Amino acid sequence: MINYVSMESSLASFATGSRSRAVMNEISMAIMKQTLEQQEAVGQALIEMIQQTPMPDGTGQIINTAA
């Protein structure tokens, strides 16, 4: 009888631990996805900012090789 209770307790403990790990993995994945989306948005905003920056006249046309 004691062996049976012990086995049942072990199975319950394993199931609880397994579900707990699954939930933690889901939370970690959600956080990683949110972080990736934020980084992508920041990168896109940076690209747009660079593209909208006016270039001074003559930029890229004259190269100073003496510098």
C-alpha positions as CSV (number, residue, x, y, z in Angstrom):
1,M,0.0,0.0,0.0
2,I,2.8,2.4,0.9
3,N,4.6,1.7,-2.4
4,Y,1.4,2.4,-4.4
5,V,0.9,5.8,-2.6
6,S,4.5,6.6,-3.2
7,M,4.2,5.8,-6.9
8,E,1.0,7.8,-7.2
9,S,2.6,10.7,-5.5
10,S,5.6,10.5,-7.8
11,L,3.4,10.5,-10.9
12,A,1.4,13.5,-9.6
13,S,4.6,15.4,-8.8
14,F,6.0,14.6,-12.2
15,A,2.8,15.8,-14.0
16,T,2.8,19.0,-11.9
17,G,6.4,19.7,-12.6
18,S,6.0,18.9,-16.3
19,R,3.1,21.4,-16.6
20,S,5.0,24.0,-14.7
21,R,7.9,23.7,-17.1
22,A,5.6,23.9,-20.0
23,V,4.0,27.1,-18.7
24,M,7.4,28.6,-18.0
25,N,8.5,27.8,-21.5
26,E,5.4,29.5,-22.9
27,I,6.1,32.6,-20.9
28,S,9.7,32.7,-22.0
29,M,8.7,32.3,-25.6
30,A,6.1,35.1,-25.3
31,I,8.7,37.4,-23.8
32,M,11.3,36.6,-26.4
33,K,8.7,37.2,-29.2
34,Q,7.7,40.5,-27.7
35,T,11.4,41.6,-27.3
36,L,12.0,40.6,-31.0
37,E,9.0,42.6,-32.2
38,Q,10.2,45.6,-30.2
39,Q,13.7,45.4,-31.6
40,E,12.3,45.1,-35.1
41,A,10.1,48.2,-34.6
42,V,13.1,50.1,-33.3
43,G,15.2,49.0,-36.2
44,Q,12.5,50.0,-38.7
45,A,12.1,53.4,-37.0
46,L,15.9,53.9,-37.2
47,I,15.9,53.1,-40.9
48,E,13.0,55.5,-41.6
49,M,14.8,58.2,-39.6
50,I,18.0,57.7,-41.6
51,Q,16.1,57.8,-44.9
52,Q,14.3,61.0,-44.0
53,T,17.4,62.9,-42.9
54,P,18.2,65.6,-45.5
55,M,21.6,65.3,-47.1
56,P,23.6,68.5,-47.4
57,D,24.2,69.7,-51.0
58,G,27.2,68.0,-52.6
59,T,27.2,65.0,-50.1
60,G,28.7,62.0,-51.8
61,Q,29.8,63.9,-54.8
62,I,33.2,65.1,-53.7
63,I,35.7,63.0,-51.9
64,N,38.6,64.7,-50.1
65,T,41.5,62.3,-50.6
66,A,43.9,64.7,-48.9
67,A,42.3,64.2,-45.5
